[in-house]
């Protein structure tokens, strides 16, 4: 199995380099940071603008190959360069990755776990009320775009806050500035964080729930009729055990691939949630950087996204090994 | 997107494309107040004397983006969001009132007097002797020298955003008393009141390195009612607190917390009391949400920006001034304003000036005949120009009278303007072909190269409109059109603008600007539509802040009248 993973890793490394290079070249060719200065009146002195752009390797009058060379040289030292405002991209990237993870992890885990369970349950109860209910709910959520869902939740939350007179829900940002300075100290800060998490977590979890419950339901339906489940029951296992140990486990295997790849993309897909709830994560940064023509930031986010997707691929390979005995024994042999 | 209160000159006339944010589809369905009667006030900020404003509280102020360069005169720092923060912490020697007239701020400047000399002008600044930086050094001569040198453009290592005005400074001297600074200019500079606002400490401008990087993510020295408490890079917030060392009337608020928020998050945050004011822009949807919030007030005033149509006078059809005049007469500006501003509860007023907006000192409607809607006159002008009716549209020499109306596709308001123009001009036999183009391409690929006949957009106005607007109306030199996308102009207009820029007496300057404006109206290459309203939702008990028009707020007077807010 180790050899298999190493081979995979080598493949992935090549892919990451390719993806990152393409991302940089595309961003550098398509985006024009110079436009940030051009619309102004009085227009800043030309020499100043050129000097500024050259300094951050953003000058479109430098040949693309040369800019790419500079960028690669920086990247080899682990340096993604500077934003058009002159800030180091690395620091901002780590900061924003942290924000995105804190925003997404809880919602994603909750949503996918509940989704898988609900999907499996619906499959077992196929055609009955529970199944219909889960199906209806998930289609409803799937049909509503994230930004509408978020606004609906906000409206409900605002009604709740007004009705109760308490500030149960907060929706902009991770924290209220100065929350930890209150009478409850760090504990108050934690409570504040939790209240800020409620709405975005619900938004993300609902969206994930809807998606996973659909997938899991159809996977499970395939498995329910399979021979090995019948065999398990014939051996004397109760229906519940047969379904959980043999059915669900088998049905989860194809899901791992799906989990892995969507979690890589979830990071970027969080952009709507981030914008609507005022969290300053990676997704928001990508959109803003594209509109500002901030080449180095766009390239860095794309680079990380490529790495994340491929890491997720690795994780899924490992998960396969754990869940599917055939992979393990195959590798040993 | 612009937040309330910002008006200073230098950020000036940036092209504003994404302006009319009429949410598609529900623009007119909302009903309610469509247009109020009367005229827009110059400012609407709930003005209250200091003794009626409560002490204490925290103001939560949203910023549309998070700046990292806090040196306003650096090429990356000249932005409205930066001003929102530093106006409370750095010296502004002059502050514009709601009609754009600058006045000395007594906490920093007791008086400034101008004297004409043989070769130019001399300004004597008498500073407030109590004014000092947070490190204890008094404001004065050294700061003036450093700023004038850094912004003169003589040392290219200073990455300045503009050298206007400062490059004309030839000498700075100490007065007889310590708090007097005498600045001598080469030639006259009418907008001298815009200089040294903000004023930075000498240390910040003494070397290119300090200038370019010393204010990145930092405000090392301040001299205002507020000082910096902290910048949170993760949450993207800036917290300012009352500065006990401030020598003026103490700030009413304990704290101002600036939070960076995307426009889409603002209505929700405002409804949930997480921000205390919000710029509505021209979005009736956001306005309706804000109006439903208990304890909120919507403040409306005339803003500095104005909407207009630019005509391409180098195009095959509009190169004839009479055709341009006919097209202007065939466009009902009130109908377009009514459509753009529907659902916002603002009075309808068209704009009759290319330099000043309706609420500005010096404003005068110079549109004359061209400002009205007169299809009959438009038709007779077209007849005279040789465009005769052939069926539905006019034609001349086998060419149909058809105009390209270029609209950025991401701006729904622009499309509505195009469709209205098409319907209106069809009545006089002019065909309008609306060309939807990607937002980013509008200027690069259509307007700057001249591939259009009519394009709608907004100019950002300023308290000192003549020098920035010169680049819009001055005759182009070959390919160097600056921002004169019409590619029109006359020697008389250039001369009139030069005279206006050189005039230092306000009353005479107004007359000269209006003379230039009349010439521009006569050439008919830019059709002003209306002054954009400034619509700001705020807590009803927030005093001395809101839709300020041109006025720049005195930060120490901002406060709440209601219960104390500690949140």
Interface residues (C-beta under 8 A of the other chain):
Chain A: X35 X37 X39 X40 X41 X42 X43 X44 X45 X47 X48 X49 X51 X52 X83 X84 X85 X86 X87 X91 X92 X95 X98 X99 X147 X151 X154 X157 X158 X161 X162 X167 X169 X170 X171 X172 X173 X174 X175 X176 X177 X178 X275 X276 X277 X278 X280 X284 X288
Chain B: X10 X11 X12 X13 X14 X15 X65 X66 X67 X68 X69 X75 X76 X78 X153 X156 X159 X160 X161 X162 X163 X164 X213 X216 X217 X232 X233 X234 X235 X236 X237 X239 X257 X259 X260 X261 X262 X264 X265 X268 X269 X271 X272 X273 X274 X275 X294 X440 X443 X444 X467 X468 X469 X471 X472 X482 X483 X567
